[in-house]
């Protein structure tokens, strides 16, 4: 996966954070889903256990597709399914 310079900056900030919950926001088309799939891959490759959630089934489907395309082993679920 190849990131833009801005995406790399975002990834570095999010991955270096000690926060247990991290939120990525932005306008449509800026690469949030792609960047999220990249972060998930890096976190899993580092041996971390993570839960990835979204508020809608559609958003979960889109991110799951990006994860499959990036050869990332995991599943995105709705936040409600974890409650």
C-alpha positions as CSV (number, residue, x, y, z in Angstrom):
1,X,0.0,0.0,0.0
2,X,1.3,3.4,-0.9
3,X,0.4,6.5,1.1
4,X,0.5,10.2,0.3
5,X,2.8,12.3,2.5
6,X,-0.3,13.6,4.4
7,X,-1.6,10.1,4.9
8,X,1.8,9.1,6.3
9,X,1.7,12.0,8.8
10,X,-1.8,10.9,9.9
11,X,-0.7,7.3,10.2
12,X,2.3,8.3,12.3
13,X,0.2,10.4,14.6
14,X,-2.4,7.8,15.1
15,X,0.0,4.9,15.6
16,X,2.2,6.8,18.1
17,X,-0.8,7.8,20.2
18,X,-1.3,6.1,23.6
19,X,-5.0,6.5,23.4
20,X,-7.1,3.4,23.4
21,X,-9.7,4.9,21.0
22,X,-8.6,6.7,17.9
23,X,-10.9,8.5,15.5
24,X,-10.1,9.4,11.8
25,X,-12.3,12.0,10.2
26,X,-12.2,13.9,6.9
27,X,-14.2,14.9,3.8
28,X,-15.3,12.4,1.2
29,X,-12.6,11.1,-1.1
30,X,-9.6,12.0,1.0
31,X,-8.6,8.4,1.7
32,X,-9.9,7.7,5.1
33,X,-10.9,4.1,4.3
34,X,-7.6,3.4,2.6
35,X,-5.6,4.9,5.4
36,X,-7.6,3.0,8.0
37,X,-7.0,-0.3,6.2
38,X,-3.3,0.6,6.2
39,X,-3.3,1.4,9.9
40,X,-5.1,-1.9,10.7
41,X,-2.6,-3.9,8.7
42,X,0.3,-2.2,10.5
43,X,-1.2,-2.7,14.0
44,X,-2.0,-6.4,13.3
45,X,1.5,-6.9,11.8
46,X,2.9,-5.5,15.0
47,X,1.0,-8.2,17.0
48,X,-1.6,-5.8,18.5
49,X,-5.1,-6.9,19.2
50,X,-7.6,-4.3,17.9
51,X,-11.3,-3.9,17.4
52,X,-12.4,-2.0,14.4
53,X,-15.9,-0.6,14.3
54,X,-18.2,1.7,12.4
55,X,-21.6,3.0,12.9
56,X,-23.3,1.5,9.8
57,X,-23.3,-1.8,8.1
58,X,-22.5,-0.1,4.8
59,X,-19.4,1.5,6.2
60,X,-18.3,-1.9,7.6
61,X,-18.8,-3.5,4.1
62,X,-16.7,-0.8,2.4
63,X,-13.8,-1.1,4.9
64,X,-14.0,-4.9,4.9
65,X,-13.6,-4.8,1.1
66,X,-10.6,-2.5,1.4
67,X,-9.0,-4.8,4.0
68,X,-9.5,-7.8,1.7
69,X,-7.9,-5.9,-1.2
70,X,-4.9,-5.0,1.1
71,X,-4.6,-8.6,2.3
72,X,-5.5,-7.6,5.8
73,X,-6.9,-10.4,8.0
74,X,-9.7,-9.0,10.2
75,X,-13.3,-7.9,10.3
76,X,-15.0,-4.6,10.8
77,X,-18.2,-4.7,12.8
78,X,-20.8,-2.2,13.8
79,X,-20.1,-0.5,17.2
80,X,-23.5,-1.8,18.3
81,X,-22.4,-5.4,17.8
82,X,-19.7,-4.9,20.5
83,X,-21.9,-3.4,23.1
